[in-house]
Amino acid sequence: MKRFSPLYLLVGLALFVTACTEDLLDQVPTTQLSSDLFWKTTDDAIFAVNGVYEANRTTFDRDYYFDGAGEFVNTRGTSNGQGTYNPGPIGSSGNFGFLWGDCYRTINRANYVLQNIGALRKTLTAPADLALMDRLVAETRFLRALNYFRLIDLWGDVPFFTKKLDGNTEAYNLTRTPRAAVKDSILADLSYAATVLPETYTGDNLGRATKLAAWSFSGKVNLFWACWMKNAGNGSEAQKHYTAAAADFKKVIDKNIPLFRNGEPGPADNPNYWHLFQYFNEYDPEIIFSVQFGGPLLSQGEEMMRDFGTRNTGNAQCWVAPTFRLANRYQLISTGDFAPPLVLSRNTTQVNSATNPRSYVGRDYRMRATMLWDEQKMLRLSTDGLNVLDSIPFRFGSRDGVTYINYDGAPSGYIFRKWVRQTGGIGRSDGPQDMYLMRLPDVWLMYAEAVNELSGPTPETFTLLDRIRRRGNLPPLNRAKFASRDEFFKAIEQERIIELVGEGHRFFDIRRWKKVEEIWPMPGGQVLFDTQGTRVRDEFVNAPDRNYQRFYIFQIPTGEIEVNPKIVQNEPWL
């Protein structure tokens, strides 16, 4: 954890150095540090919980890659060699089975820590020590809940356990627990966390799980479950969980947390939205929960610069890039509605040509904060962060790195500005930027979605969307145009696309809304082109129905089934 002494983290991790094997559920064997040497003080408990945070970071550290499996972002692989996130059946064990292991690594550490905190607590008497143990238990249960939620989202029914397993024999006899039962346990963990955790922290505890985070993720679990039940035709169960989701989110909303810089757009050439995604603003109240990073030189760094940046920014590699479809979603500040669709053409003077810089004038300020198109310059700031300095422009196809930004072969015609660090002296793979897992606008949009499903749009939900749109300098929504449930949902989806791009949400939204067949109609699918009209990738082109089914549920890693035949493979992957 960035705000802790690095020694704290190293000691916390040392507890698990010999406690991790390569088998099914990342077991904690008997060779772990003896309780005669450890688990004697409250500091020992803190160090151990830090180790759970460290494992959780491994699970969620590259969530932004999931955007590449949607329609608005292209990835040309992954910088860590773990597969390509593009539309199609991405859940194969060859590429993404590592996520299964990452989740269970965190869960197993959490269960181990919870067991030992329980024993340590019996030796304590001071009220402050007992309160600390309660808080650490709440944090650990929160982290366990996040990882079980990711598991049931990707794989459905999964092996479920809430205690330290006694060796491989027990692990290899687990069966898949129905995801409804796992969901109930997730919500119980989050409910406990919300009861115990504080709303905020200060000083060295910044970045730890809070009551607000527990409420927010409880709402998210309820909302996703409601969507899954709606798709399954279980309307009563869906309504129950939409109601619960709205209640959870409302607890956060009623705290009146402000958006970053009060949601003001800032200047057109230096939007506030861009600054939100720079590491020096990562503890703004809008950020409800993050995966923590602590670069440079602490062996805790992130690689977002390497993934989003270019050769001109930290010698990065541009693994992730926006597409013309994303550009088309940025609305006009004059009308609050969409501009005419871009024309994919090499003609740089043609009206609405994607290669004509004039085609992007007057759009949502978040566009300039998020991406670069031809002749746009990277936002290079003065040392005080207040002024935009001169820099070389971007031009699709140019890789000289002197006259124009070297885009390193990103094929879509655009590059990202969001998440791209403009601070020198930090390596591309050793950054300090936290990965945001939950932000206030996400809470507002999920709340609006739940309320819309229950009763349609309300004045409150219109106001929340307008406040998000304000940061892009867009006018309020037309109340008459978006008065129906279906039309208001379109406004919610629009804001989720623009506000949350590059944060890994679109893939999960598509799946829970069951929109794959709508976005990529059978049998033709879609073809993605660059700004000049050259084919970039096929998306479900002439794909069989099974490929669509596989988008909704991942393949259980075959290695897990080989060692435990009681775990049955998901049907689309048989």
RODO-2510 file (C-alpha; in nm, 4 decimals, decimal comma):
residues 574
     n   res          X          Y          Z
     1     m     0,0000     0,0000     0,0000
     2     k     0,1464     0,3283    -0,1098
     3     r     0,0791     0,5215     0,2078
     4     f     0,2408     0,2627     0,4324
     5     s     0,6089     0,2321     0,5019
     6     p     0,7544    -0,0004     0,2355
     7     l     0,8889    -0,2165     0,5188
     8     y     0,5315    -0,2782     0,6343
     9     l     0,4382    -0,4106     0,2956
    10     l     0,7483    -0,6232     0,2633
    11     v     0,6901    -0,7830     0,6001
    12     g     0,3275    -0,8427     0,5127
    13     l     0,4306    -1,0085     0,1898
    14     a     0,7030    -1,2103     0,3548
    15     l     0,4315    -1,3915     0,5439
    16     f     0,3197    -1,5383     0,2144
    17     v     0,6494    -1,6000     0,0364
    18     t     0,6478    -1,9668     0,1284
    19     a     0,2703    -1,9754     0,1537
    20     c     0,1969    -1,9777    -0,2188
    21     t     0,2033    -2,2863    -0,4343
    22     e     0,1127    -2,3379    -0,7960
    23     d    -0,1913    -2,5552    -0,7336
    24     l    -0,5635    -2,4982    -0,7616
    25     l    -0,6377    -2,2378    -0,4960
    26     d    -0,2957    -2,1027    -0,4056
    27     q    -0,2799    -2,2962    -0,0795
    28     v    -0,1181    -2,1796     0,2425
    29     p     0,0881    -2,4875     0,3407
    30     t     0,2287    -2,5801     0,6790
    31     t     0,5636    -2,4258     0,5858
    32     q     0,4251    -2,0771     0,6540
    33     l     0,5723    -1,8647     0,9310
    34     s     0,4959    -2,0251     1,2632
    35     s     0,2435    -1,8592     1,4903
    36     d     0,5173    -1,8824     1,7539
    37     l     0,7054    -1,6208     1,5522
    38     f     0,4169    -1,4253     1,4047
    39     w     0,0598    -1,3302     1,4939
    40     k     0,1683    -1,1964     1,8302
    41     t     0,0981    -0,8236     1,7923
    42     t    -0,1471    -0,5901     1,6228
    43     d     0,1332    -0,4881     1,3867
    44     d     0,1544    -0,8492     1,2709
    45     a    -0,2137    -0,8363     1,1795
    46     i    -0,1688    -0,5103     0,9883
    47     f     0,1233    -0,6553     0,7909
    48     a    -0,0792    -0,9638     0,7030
    49     v    -0,3802    -0,7629     0,5843
    50     n    -0,1450    -0,5585     0,3679
    51     g    -0,0555    -0,8869     0,2015
    52     v    -0,4225    -0,9361     0,1129
    53     y    -0,4311    -0,5891    -0,0421
    54     e    -0,1228    -0,6831    -0,2423
    55     a    -0,2921    -0,9961    -0,3785
    56     n    -0,6056    -0,7968    -0,4594
    57     r    -0,3945    -0,5555    -0,6614
    58     t    -0,2852    -0,8449    -0,8814
    59     t    -0,6487    -0,9274    -0,9545
    60     f    -0,7542    -0,5786    -1,0618
    61     d    -0,4370    -0,4040    -1,1726
    62     r    -0,5169    -0,4185    -1,5470
    63     d    -0,8946    -0,3932    -1,5547
    64     y    -0,8677    -0,1280    -1,8271
    65     y    -0,7759    -0,4026    -2,0741
    66     f    -1,1341    -0,5293    -2,0554
    67     d    -1,2401    -0,2202    -2,2512
    68     g    -1,0691    -0,3752    -2,5517
    69     a    -1,3350    -0,6474    -2,5535
    70     g    -1,5969    -0,3776    -2,6109
    71     e    -1,6574    -0,1771    -2,9253
    72     f    -1,4910     0,1538    -2,8358
    73     v    -1,1306     0,0561    -2,7562
    74     n    -0,8752    -0,1499    -2,9469
    75     t    -0,5953    -0,3465    -2,7860
    76     r    -0,3078    -0,4923    -2,9834
    77     g    -0,2265    -0,7502    -2,7195
    78     t    -0,1247    -0,6964    -2,3592
    79     s     0,2042    -0,5728    -2,2230
    80     n     0,2187    -0,8671    -1,9824
    81     g     0,1593    -1,1272    -2,2550
    82     q    -0,1736    -1,2470    -2,1159
    83     g    -0,3767    -1,2498    -2,4351
    84     t    -0,5697    -1,0087    -2,6532
    85     y    -0,8836    -0,8393    -2,5287
    86     n    -1,0959    -0,8031    -2,8417
    87     p    -1,4637    -0,8838    -2,9056
    88     g    -1,5164    -1,2570    -2,9208
    89     p    -1,4823    -1,5545    -2,6850
    90     i    -1,2079    -1,4070    -2,4674
    91     g    -1,2524    -1,6405    -2,1713
    92     s    -1,0207    -1,9193    -2,2824
    93     s    -0,7892    -2,0702    -2,0243
    94     g    -0,4891    -2,0099    -2,2459
    95     n    -0,5223    -1,6357    -2,2077
    96     f    -0,7377    -1,5558    -1,9084
    97     g    -0,7251    -1,8454    -1,6668
    98     f    -0,4769    -1,6384    -1,4679
    99     l    -0,7690    -1,4299    -1,3390
   100     w    -0,9136    -1,7367    -1,1711
   101     g    -0,5864    -1,7943    -0,9872
   102     d    -0,5526    -1,4258    -0,8971
   103     c    -0,8964    -1,4199    -0,7344
   104     y    -0,8372    -1,7358    -0,5350
   105     r    -0,4950    -1,6160    -0,4258
   106     t    -0,6609    -1,3162    -0,2609
   107     i    -0,9446    -1,5258    -0,1167
   108     n    -0,7099    -1,7824     0,0321
   109     r    -0,4911    -1,5160     0,1883
   110     a    -0,8017    -1,3457     0,3243
   111     n    -0,9297    -1,6653     0,4832
   112     y    -0,5897    -1,7352     0,6360
   113     v    -0,5713    -1,3832     0,7798
   114     l    -0,9256    -1,3943     0,9164
   115     q    -0,8549    -1,7201     1,0979
   116     n    -0,5409    -1,5830     1,2616
   117     i    -0,6901    -1,2461     1,3514
   118     g    -0,9647    -1,4372     1,5283
   119     a    -0,7057    -1,6190     1,7371
   120     l    -0,5017    -1,3024     1,8022
   121     r    -0,8102    -1,1097     1,9091
   122     k    -0,8625    -1,3490     2,2017
   123     t    -0,5287    -1,2357     2,3482
   124     l    -0,6123    -0,8636     2,3352
   125     t    -0,7932    -0,6545     2,5950
   126     a    -0,7380    -0,2889     2,5064
   127     p    -1,0490    -0,1382     2,3418
   128     a    -0,8356     0,0318     2,0748
   129     d    -0,6710    -0,2992     1,9835
   130     l    -1,0049    -0,4777     1,9655
   131     a    -1,1470    -0,2001     1,7456
   132     l    -0,8437    -0,2290     1,5170
   133     m    -0,8972    -0,6039     1,4835
   134     d    -1,2619    -0,5445     1,3908
   135     r    -1,1559    -0,2960     1,1270
   136     l    -0,8941    -0,5295     0,9811
   137     v    -1,1485    -0,8101     0,9652
   138     a    -1,3868    -0,5756     0,7833
   139     e    -1,1192    -0,4747     0,5323
   140     t    -1,0270    -0,8371     0,4685
   141     r    -1,3875    -0,9441     0,4202
   142     f    -1,4348    -0,6511     0,1813
   143     l    -1,1403    -0,7663    -0,0302
   144     r    -1,2611    -1,1260    -0,0252
   145     a    -1,6026    -1,0065    -0,1449
   146     l    -1,4515    -0,8194    -0,4405
   147     n    -1,2703    -1,1301    -0,5581
   148     y    -1,5680    -1,3618    -0,5219
   149     f    -1,7761    -1,1080    -0,7134
   150     r    -1,5268    -1,1094    -0,9993
   151     l    -1,5354    -1,4904    -0,9990
   152     i    -1,9143    -1,5252    -1,0234
   153     d    -1,9276    -1,2493    -1,2841
   154     l    -1,6814    -1,4262    -1,5142
   155     w    -1,7456    -1,7941    -1,4340
   156     g    -2,0885    -1,8249    -1,2712
   157     d    -2,0917    -2,1068    -1,0141
   158     v    -1,7478    -2,1388    -0,8543
   159     p    -1,5746    -2,3268    -0,5714
   160     f    -1,6555    -2,1419    -0,2512
   161     f    -1,4913    -2,1565     0,0910
   162     t    -1,4504    -1,9162     0,3817
   163     k    -1,1762    -2,0850     0,5824
   164     k    -0,8150    -2,1782     0,5242
   165     l    -0,8079    -2,5054     0,3365
   166     d    -0,6068    -2,7915     0,4865
   167     g    -0,3930    -2,8919     0,1922
   168     n    -0,4579    -3,0060    -0,1614
   169     t    -0,6807    -3,2977    -0,0635
   170     e    -0,9480    -3,0625     0,0626
   171     a    -0,8982    -2,8187    -0,2261
   172     y    -0,9293    -3,0876    -0,4891
   173     n    -1,2596    -3,2092    -0,3464
   174     l    -1,4387    -2,8761    -0,3796
   175     t    -1,7389    -2,8545    -0,6077
   176     r    -1,8928    -2,5509    -0,7718
   177     t    -2,1273    -2,3602    -0,5397
   178     p    -2,4326    -2,1969    -0,7016
   179     r    -2,3539    -1,8327    -0,7628
   180     a    -2,6703    -1,7280    -0,5745
   181     a    -2,5200    -1,8674    -0,2542
   182     v    -2,1858    -1,7031    -0,3280
   183     k    -2,3674    -1,3757    -0,3938
   184     d    -2,5344    -1,3940    -0,0537
   185     s    -2,1959    -1,4427     0,1131
   186     i    -2,0498    -1,1507    -0,0821
   187     l    -2,3309    -0,9245     0,0355
   188     a    -2,2865    -1,0475     0,3933
   189     d    -1,9157    -0,9608     0,3823
   190     l    -1,9902    -0,6154     0,2417
   191     s    -2,2664    -0,5561     0,4962
   192     y    -2,0275    -0,6354     0,7794
   193     a    -1,7631    -0,4093     0,6272
   194     a    -2,0117    -0,1229     0,5951
   195     t    -2,1071    -0,1627     0,9618
   196     v    -1,7502    -0,1500     1,0908
   197     l    -1,5386     0,0588     0,8551
   198     p    -1,5016     0,4378     0,8834
   199     e    -1,6283     0,6690     0,6105
   200     t    -1,2877     0,8246     0,5524
   201     y    -0,9244     0,7947     0,6527
   202     t    -0,6378     1,0360     0,6920
   203     g    -0,2615     1,0118     0,6820
   204     d    -0,1042     0,6706     0,6389
   205     n    -0,4397     0,4931     0,6130
   206     l    -0,5503     0,6695     0,2962
   207     g    -0,6551     0,4227     0,0292
   208     r    -0,7895     0,1502     0,2565
   209     a    -1,1440     0,0162     0,2227
   210     t    -1,4120     0,2421     0,3718
   211     k    -1,7796     0,2314     0,4604
   212     l    -1,8501     0,4237     0,1376
   213     a    -1,6657     0,1603    -0,0652
   214     a    -1,8588    -0,1204     0,1051
   215     w    -2,1935     0,0473     0,0336
   216     s    -2,0912     0,1173    -0,3256
   217     f    -1,9829    -0,2366    -0,4032
   218     s    -2,2840    -0,3817    -0,2250
   219     g    -2,4980    -0,1700    -0,4561
   220     k    -2,2986    -0,2896    -0,7553
   221     v    -2,3391    -0,6568    -0,6604
   222     n    -2,7131    -0,6055    -0,6135
   223     l    -2,7419    -0,4205    -0,9439
   224     f    -2,5526    -0,6831    -1,1403
   225     w    -2,7579    -0,9589    -0,9821
   226     a    -3,0750    -0,7714    -1,0737
   227     c    -2,9571    -0,7495    -1,4358
   228     w    -2,8730    -1,1204    -1,4447
   229     m    -3,2143    -1,2095    -1,2991
   230     k    -3,3919    -0,9796    -1,5444
   231     n    -3,2148    -1,1530    -1,8332
   232     a    -3,3140    -1,4902    -1,6867
   233     g    -3,6810    -1,3855    -1,6772
   234     n    -3,6970    -1,3701    -1,2965
   235     g    -3,8679    -1,0343    -1,2616
   236     s    -3,9466    -1,0501    -0,8898
   237     e    -3,5881    -1,1328    -0,7974
   238     a    -3,4670    -0,8559    -1,0274
   239     q    -3,6968    -0,5968    -0,8675
   240     k    -3,5849    -0,7028    -0,5204
   241     h    -3,2201    -0,6459    -0,6045
   242     y    -3,2782    -0,3233    -0,8006
   243     t    -3,4450    -0,1937    -0,4838
   244     a    -3,1541    -0,3075    -0,2671
   245     a    -2,9026    -0,1561    -0,5095
   246     a    -3,0781     0,1808    -0,5069
   247     a    -3,0826     0,1791    -0,1269
   248     d    -2,7091     0,1033    -0,1076
   249     f    -2,6149     0,3739    -0,3565
   250     k    -2,8459     0,6246    -0,1888
   251     k    -2,6438     0,5949     0,1324
   252     v    -2,3382     0,7188    -0,0592
   253     i    -2,5277     0,9878    -0,2470
   254     d    -2,6709     1,1293     0,0737
   255     k    -2,3171     1,2006     0,1970
   256     n    -2,3031     1,4841    -0,0611
   257     i    -1,9531     1,3985    -0,1801
   258     p    -1,8387     1,6500    -0,4437
   259     l    -1,7013     1,5619    -0,7826
   260     f    -1,3378     1,6476    -0,8489
   261     r    -1,3015     2,0270    -0,8603
   262     n    -1,6756     2,0477    -0,7969
   263     g    -1,7463     1,8969    -1,1361
   264     e    -1,6509     2,2133    -1,3237
   265     p    -1,5199     2,1538    -1,6772
   266     g    -1,2166     2,3794    -1,6501
   267     p    -1,0624     2,5417    -1,9588
   268     a    -1,1231     2,3838    -2,2985
   269     d    -0,7510     2,3271    -2,3603
   270     n    -0,6808     2,1913    -2,0097
   271     p    -0,9953     2,0145    -1,8817
   272     n    -1,0303     1,9214    -1,5180
   273     y    -1,1305     1,5681    -1,6131
   274     w    -0,7780     1,4997    -1,7398
   275     h    -0,6239     1,6019    -1,4085
   276     l    -0,8415     1,3543    -1,2202
   277     f    -0,6408     1,0719    -1,3780
   278     q    -0,3029     1,1985    -1,2643
   279     y    -0,1539     1,0373    -0,9566
   280     f    -0,1319     1,3577    -0,7547
   281     n    -0,5149     1,3711    -0,7442
   282     e    -0,5817     1,0038    -0,6696
   283     y    -0,7072     1,0696    -0,3152
   284     d    -0,9766     1,3113    -0,4215
   285     p    -1,3088     1,2326    -0,2451
   286     e    -1,4592     1,1332    -0,5827
   287     i    -1,2335     0,8255    -0,5789
   288     i    -1,4191     0,5799    -0,3563
   289     f    -1,1862     0,2819    -0,3893
   290     s    -0,8694     0,2106    -0,5838
   291     v    -0,6082    -0,0521    -0,6426
   292     q    -0,3021     0,1002    -0,4798
   293     f     0,0351     0,1447    -0,6484
   294     g     0,3525     0,2826    -0,4983
   295     g     0,6108     0,3472    -0,7643
   296     p     0,8775     0,4377    -0,8323
   297     l     1,1509     0,2179    -0,6863
   298     l     0,9264     0,0367    -0,4349
   299     s     0,8488    -0,2726    -0,6453
   300     q     0,4851    -0,1662    -0,6315
   301     g     0,4564     0,0265    -0,9582
   302     e     0,1863     0,0202    -1,2264
   303     e     0,2221     0,0016    -1,6044
   304     m    -0,0535     0,2339    -1,7215
   305     m     0,1986     0,4629    -1,8877
   306     r     0,3393     0,1666    -2,0785
   307     d    -0,0106     0,0590    -2,1854
   308     f    -0,1695     0,3969    -2,2676
   309     g     0,1321     0,6094    -2,3565
   310     t     0,3512     0,6304    -2,6665
   311     r     0,7214     0,6305    -2,7451
   312     n     0,7184     1,0028    -2,6772
   313     t     0,5765     0,9549    -2,3283
   314     g     0,8099     0,7446    -2,1192
   315     n     0,9111     0,5229    -2,4124
   316     a     0,5717     0,3549    -2,3776
   317     q     0,4139     0,1073    -2,6177
   318     c     0,0520     0,2149    -2,6799
   319     w    -0,1135    -0,1217    -2,6204
   320     v    -0,4550     0,0402    -2,5716
   321     a    -0,6128     0,2956    -2,8075
   322     p    -0,9508     0,4622    -2,8710
   323     t    -1,1464     0,4100    -3,1934
   324     f    -1,3602     0,6248    -3,4232
   325     r    -1,6683     0,4767    -3,2572
   326     l    -1,5649     0,6351    -2,9274
   327     a    -1,4988     0,9655    -3,1041
   328     n    -1,8522     0,9550    -3,2452
   329     r    -1,9952     0,9321    -2,8925
   330     y    -1,8643     1,2714    -2,7813
   331     q    -2,1526     1,5155    -2,8051
   332     l    -2,1585     1,8817    -2,9052
   333     i    -2,1462     2,1378    -2,6259
   334     s    -2,3765     2,3629    -2,8297
   335     t    -2,6675     2,1190    -2,8485
   336     g    -2,5855     1,8402    -2,6049
   337     d    -2,6547     1,5951    -2,8854
   338     f    -2,4417     1,3933    -3,1253
   339     a    -2,2453     1,5453    -3,4134
   340     p    -2,2801     1,3991    -3,7640
   341     p    -2,0936     1,0653    -3,7851
   342     l    -1,7286     1,0850    -3,8831
   343     v    -1,6349     0,9923    -4,2386
   344     l    -1,3413     0,7516    -4,2515
   345     s    -1,1184     0,9128    -4,5115
   346     r    -0,7633     1,0191    -4,5871
   347     n    -0,8999     1,3565    -4,7030
   348     t    -0,7903     1,5919    -4,4273
   349     t    -1,0110     1,8797    -4,5462
   350     q    -1,3348     1,6914    -4,6129
   351     v    -1,6241     1,7914    -4,3861
   352     n    -1,6615     1,5393    -4,1002
   353     s    -1,3540     1,3461    -4,2137
   354     a    -1,1995     1,1599    -3,9231
   355     t    -0,8581     1,2902    -4,0343
   356     n    -0,9794     1,6528    -4,0455
   357     p    -0,8998     1,8193    -3,7109
   358     r    -1,1950     2,0565    -3,7614
   359     s    -1,4335     1,7622    -3,7278
   360     y    -1,3734     1,7547    -3,3515
   361     v    -1,4347     2,1211    -3,2685
   362     g    -1,6922     2,2048    -3,0039
   363     r    -1,7314     1,8650    -2,8417
   364     d    -1,7588     1,7408    -2,4855
   365     y    -1,4470     1,8582    -2,2976
   366     r    -1,3856     1,5031    -2,1819
   367     m    -1,2912     1,4178    -2,5387
   368     r    -0,9833     1,6384    -2,5324
   369     a    -0,9038     1,5069    -2,1844
   370     t    -0,9320     1,1458    -2,3014
   371     m    -0,7875     1,1101    -2,6518
   372     l    -0,5782     1,2659    -2,9285
   373     w    -0,6733     1,2928    -3,2932
   374     d    -0,4691     1,4266    -3,5853
   375     e    -0,2756     1,7473    -3,5065
   376     q    -0,3672     1,7395    -3,1361
   377     k    -0,0848     1,7888    -2,8890
   378     m    -0,0333     1,5991    -2,5667
   379     l    -0,1143     1,8029    -2,2566
   380     r     0,2311     1,8881    -2,1262
   381     l     0,2068     2,0878    -1,8063
   382     s     0,4314     2,3331    -1,6288
   383     t     0,5829     2,2155    -1,3032
   384     d     0,3025     2,3805    -1,1045
   385     g     0,0482     2,1881    -1,3114
   386     l    -0,1416     2,5034    -1,4030
   387     n    -0,0280     2,5875    -1,7554
   388     v    -0,0234     2,3924    -2,0787
   389     l     0,3148     2,4000    -2,2466
   390     d     0,3980     2,3414    -2,6113
   391     s     0,4521     1,9858    -2,7348
   392     i     0,4651     1,8031    -3,0656
   393     p     0,1335     1,6941    -3,2225
   394     f    -0,0062     1,3529    -3,3035
   395     r    -0,0595     1,2388    -3,6620
   396     f    -0,1838     0,8909    -3,7395
   397     g     0,0806     0,6967    -3,9285
   398     s     0,3751     0,9072    -3,8197
   399     r     0,6376     0,7286    -3,6138
   400     d     0,9314     0,9669    -3,6366
   401     g     0,8941     1,0829    -3,2765
   402     v     1,0467     1,4208    -3,3570
   403     t     0,8053     1,6151    -3,5732
   404     y     0,5048     1,4116    -3,4596
   405     i     0,4265     1,1829    -3,1672
   406     n     0,5508     0,8305    -3,2322
   407     y     0,2317     0,6272    -3,1897
   408     d     0,4198     0,2945    -3,1950
   409     g     0,1894     0,1241    -3,4410
   410     a    -0,1447     0,1678    -3,2612
   411     p    -0,3757     0,0929    -3,5529
   412     s    -0,7014     0,2758    -3,4772
   413     g    -0,6051     0,6308    -3,5735
   414     y    -0,6144     0,7737    -3,2195
   415     i    -0,4163     0,7481    -2,8970
   416     f    -0,5191     0,7966    -2,5366
   417     r    -0,4467     1,1054    -2,3313
   418     k    -0,6335     0,9752    -2,0253
   419     w    -0,4047     0,8030    -1,7718
   420     v    -0,0931     0,9226    -1,9597
   421     r     0,1449     1,0612    -1,6997
   422     q     0,3205     1,3890    -1,7766
   423     t     0,5735     1,3686    -1,4952
   424     g     0,9352     1,2923    -1,5709
   425     g     1,1671     1,0581    -1,3866
   426     i     0,9171     0,7709    -1,3459
   427     g     0,9624     0,4553    -1,5517
   428     r     0,6880     0,3304    -1,7795
   429     s     0,6446     0,0175    -1,5644
   430     d     0,7014     0,1701    -1,2217
   431     g     0,4333     0,4329    -1,1827
   432     p     0,2485     0,5583    -0,8735
   433     q    -0,0972     0,5964    -1,0310
   434     d    -0,3784     0,4138    -0,8516
   435     m    -0,6276     0,2205    -1,0652
   436     y    -0,9757     0,3473    -0,9798
   437     l    -1,2235     0,0649    -0,9160
   438     m    -1,5111     0,2822    -0,7958
   439     r    -1,5704     0,6505    -0,8573
   440     l    -1,8611     0,8703    -0,7539
   441     p    -2,0013     0,9101    -1,1097
   442     d    -2,0169     0,5302    -1,1366
   443     v    -2,2267     0,5244    -0,8176
   444     w    -2,4559     0,7978    -0,9511
   445     l    -2,5037     0,6208    -1,2836
   446     m    -2,5697     0,2822    -1,1242
   447     y    -2,8183     0,4452    -0,8856
   448     a    -2,9926     0,6145    -1,1780
   449     e    -3,0076     0,2799    -1,3569
   450     a    -3,1635     0,1016    -1,0577
   451     v    -3,4196     0,3770    -1,0014
   452     n    -3,5003     0,3861    -1,3722
   453     e    -3,5723     0,0137    -1,3691
   454     l    -3,8020     0,0558    -1,0693
   455     s    -3,9915     0,3721    -1,1599
   456     g    -3,8412     0,5436    -1,4619
   457     p    -3,6416     0,8677    -1,4512
   458     t    -3,6903     1,1105    -1,1633
   459     p    -3,5837     1,4722    -1,1073
   460     e    -3,3052     1,3437    -0,8823
   461     t    -3,1627     1,1060    -1,1428
   462     f    -3,1810     1,3728    -1,4138
   463     t    -2,9854     1,6048    -1,1842
   464     l    -2,7168     1,3430    -1,1214
   465     l    -2,6619     1,2847    -1,4936
   466     d    -2,6555     1,6589    -1,5567
   467     r    -2,3846     1,7015    -1,2945
   468     i    -2,1708     1,4414    -1,4695
   469     r    -2,2332     1,6028    -1,8086
   470     r    -2,1377     1,9405    -1,6630
   471     r    -1,7730     1,8301    -1,6333
   472     g    -1,7768     1,7930    -2,0146
   473     n    -1,9343     2,1424    -2,0472
   474     l    -2,2490     1,9842    -2,1910
   475     p    -2,5960     2,1327    -2,1387
   476     p    -2,8521     1,9499    -1,9214
   477     l    -3,0490     1,6640    -2,0678
   478     n    -3,3734     1,7460    -2,2439
   479     r    -3,6291     1,6236    -1,9893
   480     a    -3,8982     1,5650    -2,2504
   481     k    -3,6697     1,3712    -2,4838
   482     f    -3,5518     1,1350    -2,2097
   483     a    -3,8768     1,1036    -2,0146
   484     s    -3,9320     0,7359    -2,0900
   485     r    -3,7520     0,4494    -1,9194
   486     d    -3,5931     0,3310    -2,2464
   487     e    -3,4704     0,6735    -2,3520
   488     f    -3,3323     0,7548    -2,0073
   489     f    -3,1438     0,4260    -2,0100
   490     k    -2,9776     0,5429    -2,3331
   491     a    -2,8632     0,8583    -2,1511
   492     i    -2,7216     0,6466    -1,8679
   493     e    -2,5391     0,4214    -2,1129
   494     q    -2,4001     0,7231    -2,2972
   495     e    -2,2510     0,8666    -1,9797
   496     r    -2,1082     0,5314    -1,8761
   497     i    -1,9344     0,5050    -2,2143
   498     i    -1,7790     0,8528    -2,2001
   499     e    -1,7202     0,9011    -1,8290
   500     l    -1,5764     0,5555    -1,7554
   501     v    -1,3829     0,4729    -2,0728
   502     g    -1,0396     0,3269    -2,0083
   503     e    -1,1439     0,2036    -1,6626
   504     g    -1,2632    -0,1443    -1,7590
   505     h    -1,6420    -0,1090    -1,7208
   506     r    -1,7816    -0,1430    -2,0734
   507     f    -1,7137    -0,5156    -2,1100
   508     f    -1,9019    -0,5925    -1,7895
   509     d    -2,1871    -0,3562    -1,8816
   510     i    -2,2334    -0,5264    -2,2194
   511     r    -2,2529    -0,8658    -2,0531
   512     r    -2,4924    -0,7750    -1,7706
   513     w    -2,7201    -0,5889    -2,0145
   514     k    -2,7006    -0,8826    -2,2572
   515     k    -2,6172    -0,6518    -2,5471
   516     v    -2,3628    -0,8620    -2,7357
   517     e    -2,6073    -0,9667    -3,0070
   518     e    -2,7331    -0,6076    -3,0363
   519     i    -2,3880    -0,4539    -3,0792
   520     w    -2,2558    -0,7285    -3,3068
   521     p    -2,5672    -0,8637    -3,4867
   522     m    -2,5582    -1,2186    -3,6124
   523     p    -2,4309    -1,3393    -3,8485
   524     g    -2,2272    -1,0485    -3,9809
   525     g    -2,0875    -0,8911    -3,6662
   526     q    -1,8905    -0,5738    -3,7293
   527     v    -1,5581    -0,4669    -3,8763
   528     l    -1,3515    -0,2012    -3,7024
   529     f    -1,1750     0,0482    -3,9298
   530     d    -0,9162     0,3143    -3,8600
   531     t    -0,9703     0,6828    -3,9297
   532     q    -0,8578     0,6404    -4,2909
   533     g    -1,0946     0,3507    -4,3610
   534     t    -0,8459     0,0634    -4,3331
   535     r    -0,9662    -0,2561    -4,1638
   536     v    -0,8288    -0,3034    -3,8109
   537     r    -1,0093    -0,6121    -3,6812
   538     d    -1,3112    -0,8357    -3,7318
   539     e    -1,5658    -0,8551    -3,4494
   540     f    -1,7914    -1,1622    -3,4460
   541     v    -1,7767    -1,1648    -3,8262
   542     n    -1,9637    -1,4808    -3,9366
   543     a    -1,9143    -1,6141    -3,5836
   544     p    -2,1170    -1,9135    -3,4610
   545     d    -2,3709    -1,8725    -3,1853
   546     r    -2,1332    -2,0462    -2,9444
   547     n    -1,8904    -1,7536    -2,9687
   548     y    -2,1650    -1,5208    -2,8450
   549     q    -2,2408    -1,7575    -2,5581
   550     r    -1,8732    -1,7662    -2,4650
   551     f    -1,8626    -1,3880    -2,4362
   552     y    -2,1066    -1,4134    -2,1454
   553     i    -1,9214    -1,6772    -1,9436
   554     f    -1,5536    -1,7665    -1,9237
   555     q    -1,3932    -2,1066    -1,9626
   556     i    -1,2828    -2,2612    -1,6353
   557     p    -0,9072    -2,3195    -1,6659
   558     t    -0,8586    -2,6724    -1,7888
   559     g    -0,5794    -2,7293    -1,5384
   560     e    -0,8285    -2,6876    -1,2548
   561     i    -1,0558    -2,9565    -1,3988
   562     e    -0,7639    -3,1929    -1,4570
   563     v    -0,6760    -3,1935    -1,0883
   564     n    -1,0369    -3,1846    -0,9666
   565     p    -1,2895    -3,3641    -1,1900
   566     k    -1,5690    -3,2467    -0,9578
   567     i    -1,5408    -2,9040    -1,1198
   568     v    -1,7522    -2,9284    -1,4358
   569     q    -1,6727    -2,7041    -1,7337
   570     n    -1,9131    -2,4273    -1,8396
   571     e    -2,1429    -2,5548    -2,1146
   572     p    -2,0382    -2,3183    -2,3993
   573     w    -1,6815    -2,4440    -2,3562
   574     l    -1,7518    -2,8176    -2,3574
***
